[in-house]
Amino acid sequence: MTTSNLTRRKFLAAGSALGALSQLPGWTLAKEAMPRRRIPGTDESLPIIGLGSSKPVSQIADRGPGPITEVLRALVEGGGSVVDTWPRNPTNDAVLGEVINLPDLRDDLFVASKIDRTGREAGLEQFAETLQLYQRERIDLLQIFSLTDLDTHWKTLRQLKDDGKVRYIGVTVASESLYAELAAFVGREQPDFVQINYSITERAAESRMLPMLADRGIGVIINRPFMNGDYFARLGDRPLPGWTAEFDCESWAQFLLKYILPHPAVTCVLTETSNPSHMAENARAALGGMPDEAARERMREFINGV
């Protein structure tokens, strides 16, 4: 991923999309840049909103490459770069590989992937397939999915990083049931990133895991911010409370993201959508005001009452 100023290619790509973007709520010509947070222990930073791509990638077989392409373009145009992937279907992943290597996307994406098979050789084979399907010589972040065969794969990931095949390494969890094992792991090892579930309706990580990760100097990527859609089903058609305007909140998606983003341990939040307009809306959650702790308590109380 490049971190240089706006290039001529980016300028032209942005210009071609300006007409459509200008119709989105909250868009202004004096566009505010998406904030970035430093990866602990490095001089590199990441935009604070990213994309969890499982849903749009799984739809490639039925819908073709168009939706995931436009979602990724909306992410990049909104200032984001992190796309988290999970290799499962070689046919879909091959198409994703074509998309992430498009001229207007390739240099602007921070690509994260996972190993989820058991056994050293199976993990190495899966990583080799990922490199081939994604048409990459190196992956930005390789993670062990849900701590699968953790001790075996952690040795592999460390070697792959030493060999220059991956830039960063880490692990993922998406359930409180894995927090004890995760805590033991980060007590003895130093991953670059931990991906963990956290939302206004799933707050168990607040009490121990997020402070621990911050104290250990580990980058934190948040998954399940919308609880795989359960959050929206719970809210139904309720209108946003008027007081959310105090921190520039335009939607229920932004309500949740603006609850997560002020936490100092968080490096990036993965949102998941197959709708480019929703991706643009999610990206805008990074802009404008953020709730202070009193407002976050008010947000918790509201959701607890729903």
C-alpha positions as CSV (number, residue, x, y, z in Angstrom):
1,M,0.0,0.0,0.0
2,T,1.3,3.4,-0.9
3,T,1.1,6.4,1.4
4,S,2.1,9.1,-1.0
5,N,-0.1,12.2,-1.7
6,L,-2.9,12.1,-4.3
7,T,-1.5,10.8,-7.6
8,R,-2.7,11.8,-11.0
9,R,-4.4,8.4,-11.3
10,K,-6.2,8.8,-8.0
11,F,-7.2,12.4,-9.0
12,L,-8.8,11.1,-12.2
13,A,-10.5,8.2,-10.5
14,A,-11.9,10.5,-7.8
15,G,-13.1,13.0,-10.4
16,S,-15.0,10.3,-12.4
17,A,-16.9,9.4,-9.2
18,L,-17.5,12.9,-7.9
19,G,-20.9,13.3,-9.5
20,A,-22.3,10.2,-7.9
21,L,-20.6,10.8,-4.5
22,S,-21.9,14.4,-4.4
23,Q,-25.4,13.0,-4.2
24,L,-24.7,11.1,-1.0
25,P,-25.9,12.6,2.3
26,G,-23.2,14.5,4.1
27,W,-20.9,14.9,1.1
28,T,-19.1,18.2,0.6
29,L,-16.5,19.3,-1.9
30,A,-14.2,20.2,0.9
31,K,-14.0,16.6,1.8
32,E,-12.5,15.7,5.2
33,A,-9.9,13.0,5.2
34,M,-10.6,9.7,7.0
35,P,-8.6,9.7,10.3
36,R,-5.8,7.1,10.6
37,R,-4.3,5.4,13.6
38,R,-0.7,4.2,14.0
39,I,0.0,0.5,14.0
40,P,1.7,0.1,17.4
41,G,5.5,-0.2,17.2
42,T,5.7,1.1,13.6
43,D,5.6,4.4,11.6
44,E,2.7,3.1,9.5
45,S,-0.9,4.0,10.1
46,L,-4.3,2.7,8.9
47,P,-7.6,4.4,8.1
48,I,-10.0,3.6,10.9
49,I,-12.8,2.1,8.8
50,G,-12.3,-1.0,6.7
51,L,-14.3,-3.7,5.0
52,G,-15.0,-7.3,6.1
53,S,-15.5,-8.9,2.7
54,S,-17.0,-12.3,3.5
55,K,-20.5,-11.3,2.4
56,P,-19.8,-9.5,-0.9
57,V,-17.2,-12.2,-1.8
58,S,-19.6,-15.0,-1.1
59,Q,-22.1,-13.3,-3.5
60,I,-19.7,-13.2,-6.5
61,A,-21.0,-16.5,-7.9
62,D,-24.5,-15.2,-8.1
63,R,-24.0,-11.5,-8.7
64,G,-20.6,-11.3,-10.4
65,P,-17.7,-9.0,-9.6
66,G,-19.6,-5.7,-9.9
67,P,-20.8,-5.3,-6.3
68,I,-17.5,-6.2,-4.6
69,T,-15.7,-3.9,-7.1
70,E,-18.0,-0.9,-6.3
71,V,-17.9,-1.6,-2.6
72,L,-14.1,-1.5,-2.6
73,R,-14.1,1.6,-4.7
74,A,-16.4,3.3,-2.2
75,L,-14.1,2.2,0.6
76,V,-11.0,3.7,-1.2
77,E,-12.9,6.8,-2.2
78,G,-14.0,7.3,1.4
79,G,-10.4,7.2,2.5
80,G,-10.3,3.5,3.7
81,S,-7.9,0.8,2.7
82,V,-8.2,-2.3,4.9
83,V,-10.0,-5.2,3.3
84,D,-10.2,-8.4,5.4
85,T,-10.6,-11.6,3.5
86,W,-11.2,-15.3,4.3
87,P,-10.3,-17.8,1.6
88,R,-13.1,-20.4,1.3
89,N,-14.2,-20.7,-2.4
90,P,-11.4,-20.7,-4.9
91,T,-13.7,-19.6,-7.8
92,N,-14.9,-16.5,-5.8
93,D,-11.4,-15.8,-4.5
94,A,-9.9,-15.9,-8.0
95,V,-12.4,-13.2,-9.0
96,L,-11.6,-11.2,-5.9
97,G,-8.0,-11.5,-6.9
98,E,-8.8,-9.8,-10.2
99,V,-10.7,-7.1,-8.5
100,I,-8.1,-6.2,-5.9
101,N,-5.6,-5.9,-8.7
102,L,-7.5,-3.4,-10.7
103,P,-5.4,-0.3,-11.5
104,D,-7.5,2.0,-9.3
105,L,-7.5,-0.4,-6.3
106,R,-4.2,-2.4,-6.2
107,D,-1.9,0.2,-4.6
108,D,-4.5,1.5,-2.2
109,L,-5.6,-1.6,-0.4
110,F,-4.2,-3.2,2.8
111,V,-5.1,-6.8,2.3
112,A,-5.6,-9.1,5.3
113,S,-6.3,-12.8,5.0
114,K,-6.5,-15.9,7.2
115,I,-5.5,-19.5,7.8
116,D,-8.3,-21.7,9.1
117,R,-7.1,-25.2,8.3
118,T,-5.6,-27.7,10.8
119,G,-1.9,-28.8,10.4
120,R,1.2,-27.1,9.3
121,E,1.3,-28.3,5.7
122,A,-2.4,-27.6,5.3
123,G,-1.8,-24.0,6.5
124,L,1.1,-23.5,4.2
125,E,-0.9,-24.9,1.3
126,Q,-3.8,-22.5,2.0
127,F,-1.4,-19.5,2.2
128,A,0.2,-20.5,-1.1
129,E,-3.3,-20.7,-2.7
130,T,-4.1,-17.3,-1.3
131,L,-1.0,-15.7,-2.9
132,Q,-1.9,-17.4,-6.2
133,L,-5.5,-16.4,-6.2
134,Y,-4.9,-12.9,-5.0
135,Q,-2.0,-12.4,-7.5
136,R,0.2,-11.2,-4.7
137,E,3.8,-11.9,-3.7
138,R,3.1,-10.7,-0.2
139,I,0.1,-10.3,2.0
140,D,-0.2,-7.2,4.3
141,L,-1.7,-9.1,7.2
142,L,-2.0,-12.9,7.7
143,Q,-4.1,-14.1,10.7
144,I,-5.0,-17.4,12.4
145,F,-8.7,-17.6,12.2
146,S,-10.4,-18.2,15.5
147,L,-7.1,-19.5,17.1
148,T,-7.3,-22.6,14.9
149,D,-4.3,-24.9,15.6
150,L,-2.8,-21.9,17.2
151,D,0.6,-23.2,18.3
152,T,1.3,-24.9,15.0
153,H,0.3,-21.9,12.8
154,W,1.9,-19.3,15.0
155,K,5.3,-20.8,14.2
156,T,4.4,-20.7,10.5
157,L,3.3,-17.1,10.6
158,R,6.5,-16.0,12.3
159,Q,8.5,-17.7,9.7
160,L,6.5,-16.3,6.8
161,K,7.0,-12.8,8.3
162,D,10.8,-13.4,8.6
163,D,10.8,-14.6,5.0
164,G,9.1,-11.4,3.8
165,K,5.9,-13.2,2.6
166,V,3.7,-11.2,5.0
167,R,4.1,-7.8,6.5
168,Y,2.1,-8.3,9.7
169,I,0.8,-11.3,11.6
170,G,-2.0,-11.8,14.0
171,V,-5.0,-13.9,15.2
172,T,-8.7,-13.5,15.2
173,V,-11.6,-14.2,17.6
174,A,-15.3,-13.5,17.1
175,S,-16.7,-14.9,20.4
176,E,-16.3,-14.2,24.1
177,S,-15.8,-18.0,24.5
178,L,-12.2,-17.6,23.1
179,Y,-11.1,-14.6,25.2
180,A,-9.4,-16.8,27.9
181,E,-7.3,-18.6,25.3
182,L,-6.6,-15.3,23.5
183,A,-5.5,-13.7,26.8
184,A,-3.1,-16.5,27.5
185,F,-1.7,-16.3,24.0
186,V,-1.0,-12.5,24.1
187,G,0.5,-13.0,27.5
188,R,3.3,-15.1,26.0
189,E,3.5,-13.9,22.4
190,Q,3.5,-10.5,20.6
191,P,1.2,-10.5,17.5
192,D,1.1,-7.4,15.4
193,F,-2.7,-7.5,15.4
194,V,-5.6,-9.1,17.1
195,Q,-9.0,-9.1,15.5
196,I,-11.8,-9.2,18.0
197,N,-15.6,-8.8,18.2
198,Y,-16.8,-5.6,19.8
199,S,-20.0,-3.6,19.4
200,I,-22.4,-1.5,21.5
201,T,-24.5,-4.7,21.9
202,E,-21.5,-7.0,22.4
203,R,-19.3,-5.2,24.9
204,A,-17.5,-8.0,26.7
205,A,-14.1,-7.0,25.2
206,E,-14.3,-3.6,26.9
207,S,-13.6,-4.8,30.4
208,R,-10.4,-6.9,29.9
209,M,-9.3,-7.7,26.3
210,L,-9.2,-4.2,24.8
211,P,-7.2,-2.7,27.8
212,M,-4.8,-5.7,27.7
213,L,-4.2,-5.4,24.0
214,A,-3.5,-1.7,24.4
215,D,-1.1,-2.3,27.2
216,R,0.7,-4.9,25.1
217,G,1.1,-2.5,22.2
218,I,-1.0,-4.7,19.8
219,G,-3.0,-3.4,16.9
220,V,-6.8,-4.0,17.2
221,I,-9.1,-4.7,14.3
222,I,-12.8,-4.9,15.3
223,N,-15.1,-7.5,13.7
224,R,-18.9,-8.0,14.1
225,P,-19.6,-4.3,14.7
226,F,-23.2,-4.9,13.4
227,M,-23.4,-8.4,14.9
228,N,-23.9,-9.9,11.4
229,G,-27.0,-7.7,10.9
230,D,-28.7,-8.6,14.2
231,Y,-28.1,-5.0,15.4
232,F,-30.3,-3.6,12.6
233,A,-33.0,-6.2,13.1
234,R,-33.2,-5.2,16.7
235,L,-33.6,-1.5,15.9
236,G,-36.3,-2.0,13.3
237,D,-37.6,1.3,11.9
238,R,-36.9,3.4,15.0
239,P,-35.8,6.9,14.2
240,L,-32.4,8.2,15.4
241,P,-32.7,10.1,18.6
242,G,-32.3,13.8,18.0
243,W,-29.3,14.1,20.4
244,T,-27.2,12.0,18.0
245,A,-26.8,15.1,15.9
246,E,-24.4,16.4,18.6
247,F,-21.8,14.0,17.2
248,D,-22.7,14.2,13.5
249,C,-24.5,10.9,13.4
250,E,-26.6,10.3,10.2
251,S,-27.7,6.7,10.6
252,W,-27.9,3.7,12.9
253,A,-24.8,2.2,11.3
254,Q,-22.9,5.4,12.1
255,F,-24.4,5.4,15.6
256,L,-22.8,2.0,16.3
257,L,-19.5,2.9,14.6
258,K,-19.2,6.2,16.5
259,Y,-19.7,4.2,19.7
260,I,-16.7,2.0,18.9
261,L,-14.3,4.5,17.3
262,P,-13.5,6.6,20.3
263,H,-12.0,3.6,22.2
264,P,-8.3,4.3,22.3
265,A,-7.3,0.6,21.7
266,V,-9.1,0.4,18.4
267,T,-7.0,0.6,15.2
268,C,-9.6,-0.2,12.6
269,V,-13.2,-1.3,12.4
270,L,-14.3,-3.8,9.7
271,T,-17.8,-3.1,8.4
272,E,-19.5,-5.6,6.1
273,T,-21.8,-4.7,3.3
274,S,-22.4,-5.5,-0.4
275,N,-23.9,-2.1,-1.0
276,P,-21.5,0.7,-2.2
277,S,-23.8,3.5,-0.7
278,H,-23.7,1.7,2.7
279,M,-19.9,1.5,2.4
280,A,-19.7,5.2,1.8
281,E,-22.0,5.8,4.7
282,N,-19.9,3.6,6.9
283,A,-16.8,5.5,5.9
284,R,-18.4,8.8,6.8
285,A,-18.8,7.6,10.4
286,A,-15.1,8.3,10.8
287,L,-15.7,12.0,10.1
288,G,-17.1,14.8,12.2
289,G,-17.7,14.7,16.0
290,M,-17.4,11.7,18.2
291,P,-19.3,11.0,21.4
292,D,-17.6,11.7,24.7
293,E,-17.9,9.2,27.5
294,A,-21.1,10.7,28.8
295,A,-22.6,10.4,25.3
296,R,-21.4,6.8,25.0
297,E,-23.1,6.0,28.3
298,R,-26.3,7.6,26.9
299,M,-25.9,5.4,23.8
300,R,-25.5,2.3,25.9
301,E,-28.6,3.1,27.9
302,F,-30.6,3.7,24.8
303,I,-29.6,0.3,23.2
304,N,-30.2,-1.5,26.5
305,G,-33.7,-0.2,26.4
306,V,-34.4,-1.4,22.9
